[in-house]
Amino acid sequence: LLTAGAALTAAASSMVYQAMKNGLPKPLGPYSVGSVDIKDKDSDLVLSLFYPTGLPLSKAKWSDRDWWLPGRNIQERVSYAKGYIQFSGLPSSLWPFMKALGMVQLSATRNAPLLDTIASFPVVLFSHGLGGSRHTYSSYCIDVASHGF
């Protein structure tokens, strides 16, 4: 009989393994996706923008791919993962699995050019809500952008 903590750890290890092996879900729309982060110079506010691009993900350099967790290097992404676990109250047994998520990349190319073959695209604003981060729903936002939003 598994305890709730052991069951959660087993489920998390399976999800992390799949994310590392296959990446996060690929967008289903007809467009490739670019991304850019914009930081407000007067506050800690950072916005992530996802948008259609003409640059196929397969043509992007590995180093130009966005990471699921924020950070310029693995140490910053691991630190973020640890803080996320502490903030959310998840059991510390998940630490090794969250650490591995620092190696997962998104299906978006950082600073890719905006698709210019269509005059305009509708804009969707998405807020992750309290206790989340701009990266938590990034796969969802990438999929929306792949459909031309």
C-alpha positions in Angstrom: 0.0 0.0 0.0 1.4 3.4 -1.1 1.2 6.4 1.1 0.0 9.6 -0.4 3.6 11.0 -0.4 4.9 7.9 -2.2 2.1 7.9 -4.7 2.8 11.6 -5.4 6.5 11.0 -5.8 5.9 8.1 -8.2 3.5 10.2 -10.3 5.9 13.1 -10.4 8.9 10.9 -11.4 6.9 9.5 -14.3 5.8 13.0 -15.5 9.3 14.3 -15.2 10.8 11.4 -17.0 8.3 11.8 -19.9 9.0 15.6 -20.0 12.7 15.0 -20.2 12.4 12.2 -22.7 9.7 13.8 -25.0 9.7 17.5 -24.0 6.5 19.3 -23.0 3.5 18.9 -25.3 4.1 20.1 -28.8 1.8 22.9 -30.1 -0.9 21.6 -32.4 -1.5 24.7 -34.5 -0.1 25.4 -38.0 2.5 28.0 -36.8 5.8 27.8 -35.1 6.1 29.8 -31.9 8.5 32.6 -30.8 8.9 34.0 -27.4 10.2 37.1 -25.7 10.4 38.2 -22.1 9.8 41.9 -21.2 10.8 43.2 -17.9 9.4 46.4 -16.5 12.4 48.6 -15.5 10.6 50.1 -12.5 9.3 46.8 -10.9 9.9 43.1 -10.8 7.1 42.5 -13.3 8.1 40.2 -16.2 5.8 39.3 -19.1 6.3 36.4 -21.4 5.0 36.9 -24.9 4.3 34.0 -27.2 3.5 34.7 -30.9 3.4 33.0 -34.3 6.8 33.0 -36.1 8.0 31.8 -39.5 11.0 30.2 -38.0 10.4 26.5 -37.6 11.5 25.0 -34.3 13.6 22.5 -36.1 15.7 25.3 -37.6 16.3 27.0 -34.3 19.6 26.5 -32.5 19.3 24.5 -29.3 20.6 27.5 -27.3 17.8 29.7 -28.7 15.1 27.4 -27.3 13.2 28.6 -24.2 13.4 26.7 -20.9 10.3 25.7 -18.9 11.8 27.1 -15.8 13.3 30.6 -15.8 17.0 31.3 -15.5 20.1 32.0 -17.6 21.8 28.8 -16.6 21.0 25.4 -14.9 21.9 26.7 -11.5 19.3 29.5 -11.7 16.7 27.1 -13.0 17.4 24.6 -10.2 17.2 27.4 -7.6 13.8 28.4 -9.0 12.6 24.8 -8.9 13.6 24.6 -5.2 11.8 27.8 -4.4 8.7 26.6 -6.2 8.6 23.4 -4.1 9.0 25.4 -0.9 6.4 28.0 -1.9 3.8 25.5 -3.0 4.3 23.2 0.1 5.1 20.2 -2.0 7.0 17.4 -0.2 10.8 17.7 -0.3 10.9 14.2 -1.8 9.9 15.9 -5.1 13.1 17.9 -5.1 15.1 15.5 -7.4 12.3 15.5 -9.9 11.8 19.3 -9.9 15.5 19.7 -10.3 15.4 17.6 -13.5 12.7 19.9 -14.9 15.4 22.6 -15.1 16.6 20.7 -18.2 13.2 20.7 -20.0 12.9 23.1 -23.0 9.7 24.7 -24.4 8.5 24.4 -28.0 9.3 28.1 -28.6 12.3 29.9 -30.0 13.5 32.9 -28.0 13.5 36.2 -29.9 12.3 34.7 -33.2 11.0 37.1 -35.8 7.2 37.7 -35.8 5.4 36.0 -38.6 4.9 38.7 -41.2 2.8 36.9 -43.8 -0.5 37.8 -42.0 -1.4 41.5 -41.4 -2.6 41.0 -37.9 -3.3 38.4 -35.2 -5.8 38.6 -32.3 -4.2 39.1 -28.9 -5.0 36.9 -25.9 -4.0 38.0 -22.4 -3.4 35.1 -19.9 -2.8 35.5 -16.2 -1.5 32.5 -14.3 -3.2 33.7 -11.0 -1.8 33.9 -7.5 0.8 31.3 -6.6 1.7 30.4 -10.1 4.4 31.7 -12.4 4.5 32.8 -16.0 6.1 29.5 -16.9 3.5 27.2 -15.3 1.1 27.5 -18.3 3.7 28.2 -21.0 2.8 25.0 -22.9 -0.8 26.1 -23.1 0.1 29.6 -24.2 2.5 28.2 -26.8 -0.3 26.1 -28.2 -2.6 29.1 -28.4 0.1 31.1 -30.2 0.5 28.2 -32.7 -3.1 28.7 -33.7 -2.4 32.3 -34.7 -3.2 34.2 -31.5 
